[in-house]
């Protein structure tokens, strides 16, 4: 994938029934924090899947369905699995380097179900997901992993604001109702206790999210 450059991690596109997926495979175990349908919370994995599903996808147990999809494609170990109705041809990536730090983001951006957090009333879930996979070649503490997830979300919302994205009610959009993220780190290097936007790693995280999302939004 263009603009993706991360040590020991490859990206491939696989076809499935139904749907297809982007699969990131790591040669080493990654520490993860995620809101994904499979592998959510804190965990570890060598595989991250961003699977395309139809916009009318309505399965009672999406977690079990995702696991079945992974096993069908030979993914047997623990993995983190996200779903999106966005076509994967539109996926974008950006790699940020800052001194000895490297951060890469892979983004799929759909805006069909825009919301403003705290203003939009609870609504039935629908297609229009922003999925962000953020890889950090560093050793984040658990607290820094949460800090990184906050930084990712701040950067995402700032991009939407800068592009003038609004909800149907006219509010400035902060995301969609089904957004998901993964922050994964390699555990290499010195311990990084913080990952807010004022830190070097947080700056790299925010920049990679920003540039990956803008690459997609500029092409629409």
Residue, then its C-alpha position, 0 to 999 in steps of 0.5 A: x500500500x502506498x505511503x505504508x512503511x513499517x518494519x516487520x509488518x505486511x499488508x495484503x488484500x484477501x477476498x472472502x464470501x461475503x466481502x473482502x479484507x485488508x490483513x496486516x500481518x506482523x512478524x512479532x506480537x503486537x500489544x494492542x488496545x482497540x474498540x474492534x468487534x474482535x480483540x477489543x480492549x487490551x490484548x496482543x496479536x500478530x494479525x489485524x483485519x479490516x473487513x469490508x461488509x455490505x452496507x445492509x450487513x445485519x448479523x446477530x453475532x458479528x463477532x462469531x461471523x468475523x471469527x468464522x471469516x478469519x478461520x476460513x482464511x487460515x488466520x488461527x491465532x488471536x487477531x483484532x478484527x474490524x468491519x466497515x461498509x467502505x470499499x477497501x480500494x479507498x483505504x489510505x495509509x501514511x507513515x510518520x517518522x520523527x527521530x527514532x520513532x515510526x508510526x503508521x496509520x491505515x484508514x478507511x473513511x466513510x461519512x454516511x452516518x455522521x454524528x456530533x458526540x454529545x449532541x446527536x441523539x442515540x441512533x440505530x447503527x448504520x454504514x459510514x464507519x471511520x476505521x483507524x489502525x495505528x501502528x507504533x514502533x515503540x514501547x507504550x505503557x498501558x496508560x500511554x496506549x489509552x493516551x494514544x487512543x485519545x490522541x487518535x480521536x482528537x486528530x480524527x475530529x480535528x480533520x473532520x472539523x477542518x474539512x467542514x464535515x457536518x451532521x444532518x442537523x448541522x452540527x460539526x461532526x466528530x465522527x460516525x456512530x460506528x467508528x473503531x480504532x486499533x492502536x498497536x505497538x511493537x514494544x521495542x525501545x525505551x518505555x514511553x509513558x505518555x502519548x498525548x499530542x505534545x509528545x513526540x510519539x503523540x505528534x507522530x500518531x496525530x500526524x499519521x492519522x491526519x494525513x491518512x484521513x486527508x488523503x482519503x477526503x481529498x479524493x472524494 
